[in-house]
Amino acid sequence: MKRIILSVQSTSLRRRIRRILTADGCDWDVTECGSAEVSRSFTSADVVITQSNALGVLNRVGIPVIVLVDGDRDDFWGSTHYPHVAGVLDRDDPHDEIVTAVREVGRGRGWISPELVSMMLSAATPHSEVDVTELTCRENEVMNLVAQGHSNSEVADRLCIELSTVKFHVSNILRKLGCRDRVQLAAMLHAQSCRKAGCSCGDTGRPAVIGTNEAPF
């Protein structure tokens, strides 16, 4: 049974999400806490759901995170490097999307709410090319595999390198490309691919399952 931590300041929002995640068919151990209570004792959690103001603490703890944002006004859009962010949800997303997001992140994938896809792609500097010239050949190989949705373990197996080496490369890639997390990295590469193909990749109306939630550290 996967352990889910709800680290949300708003009591009403926290309880609403708990009700969603403990409904019939959801086999999860759900624990509530205020964001100020986040600590290293939560390293046994599989997924943490929180708001952007708690990301700094959770980044140090090193748990896969789903961020609840408050539309386009949320501070998350101006935030910096958060490698453990695996999913982005709007706090008003419907029940089924919240459940699906937790399931996907729990499986090692990334998730972006369909209502936020355009905003995420916009935050991924859609009008400029991703500059990969600073990446080493190995970092390019790792980047492409990560963008295809491979986990750190799968990347290590494919490239015949240590898992710790993959994590080191992913951290360097995020830093060099100015991405706050793997979700944004995948969004940037997806946006660039769409531009080169001459297609539209904005609001698709469909959920976006991107990459994996494995952190580089």
N, C-alpha and C positions, 0 to 999 in steps of 0.2 A: 504493500500500500504506500503510495507516494504521500509525502508530507508537504503541505502547502502552508506557508506563513502569510497572513494578511497583516502587513505593516502599513496601516492607513490611519491617518489622524482623525478623519471624520467618522464618528461612531455609526451614524446612519448608513454611510457608504460601506463601511466595513461589514456591518451586519447584513446589508443587502447582498453583498458578494458572497458572504458566508452561506446565506440561504441558497443562493444559486449553486454553489459548489458542493453543498451537502444534500441536494435534492436527489430523488431516486435516479439510480443509474450512475452516480458519481462516487466512485470508490476511493475517496481521498481522506486523509487525516488533516483537517483544517484547524489551524491555530490562529487566534487573533492577538494582535498587540498594537500599541501605538508606535509610531515611527521612532520615537525616542528610546524605545525599549530594545531596538535591534542590537544584537551583540554577537560575539563569536559563538555563543551557545547554539546559534541557529545554523551552524555549518552542516548539521545533519538534514536540513531541509532540502527538498528537491527543487522547489520553486518558491520565490518570494514575489508577492504582488504588493506594490507600493506606489507612492507618488514621487514626483521628481525631487522634492526637497529632501528625500532620504537617500538619494543615490550615492552621495559621497560616503556615507557610512557603509552602505551595502557593497560598494565597490571594494572596500577594504576587507569585508568579510568573504567575498568571493563566491556568492551564490547566484545562479541564473535568476534574472529579474524580469518581471513583466511590469512596465510602467503604466500607471493610469494617468492620462493627461486630461486637462480641462480645455479641450478644443485648441484653437490656434493661439489662445492667450497664455498657454502654459509655459513655465520657465524652461521646460525640457527642450524646447526648440532652440534655445540659445545656450544650452548646456555644452559642456566639453566632453572629454574622453571618458566614457563609461563602458569598459569592455564587457561587463557582465550583463548588459541589457540584451535580452533575448526576444522581447516582445513589447509592442506598444498598443495599448487599448485606450479608447475614449471612455471616460467614467460613465457615460450614458449609453454605452453599447448594449445591445440586447443580450438576453441571457445566453442564447445559443453561441454567440460569438465569444463571450467570456469563457464558457466551458471549452470551446474548441481551442481557444488560445492556450489555456492551461494544459490541455492534452498535447498540443503540438510542442510546446516548450518542454513539457515533461518527457517527450520522446526524443528530445535533442534537436528540435528544429526551431526556427524563428517565426514570429507572427506579427503582422501589421494589420490593424483594423482597416477594413476596406474604405471607411470614411476618411482615413488618415493617409492613404497611399500617396495621393497627390502632394500633401504637405511634406511627407517624408522624402519624396523624390525632389521636391523643391529645396528642402534642407540639404540635400545631397549635391548642391551646386549644379543644377541641371544645365546651365548655360556655358559651362566650361568642361573641358576634357579632364578625365582623371589622369594625373601626371604620374606615370609609373616609372619614370626614368631613374628615380632615386632607388628603386627596388633592385635587389640583386636577382640573379637568375633563379636562385632557389626560392626567394620570396615571391617572385612571379608565379612559380609553380604552385606554391602553397596558396597564394591569393586566388588563383583560378579554381583550385579544388574546393576551397572554402566557399567561394561564390556559387559553386555547383551544388552546395548543400552537404558536402562531406564533413563528417565529424573530425575532430583532432586525431582520434585513433585511426580512422580510415585514411587520413592524409599521411600519417606516420607509416602505415602499412604500404600504401601505394608508392611512397618515395623511399621506403626502407631506411627511415631515420627514427630517432628516439622521439617519444611523445613530448618530452620536455623541450626538445629542439623545435617541434612544431609550435608549441605554445610561445616560445621565444620569437619565432618568425612572425606569428600572428600579431603579437604585441608590437613588433617593429613596423609591420604593415599598417596597422591602425594609426600609429603615431606619424609615420611618414606621409600618409594620405590624408591626415587630418580627420579621421573618422572617429566618432565617439564610441562606436560599438560595431559588432559584426553585421547587425541588421542594416546600419547605414552604409557599410562597405558594400553589401550585396545590392542595396538600392542604388548606390552610385554607379556600380558596374552595369546594372540592369538599365538604368536611364541612358548611359552612354551607348549601350548596345542598341537600344531602341532608336536613338538619334542617328546612329550609323545606318540602321536599316530603314530609316525614314518613316517609322511608325510612331503611333501615339502610345505612351505608357503612363498616362496620368491616372485618372479615376476610372478603374476598370469595372467598378461595381462588384468586384469579387474580392474575397479575403486574399491576403498575400501571405503565403508561407514561404519564408526566405531563410536560407542558410541554416545554421545550427546555433544552439545556445551555449556551446562550450566556450568558456572564458580562456584567455591566453595565459592566465597565471595559475 
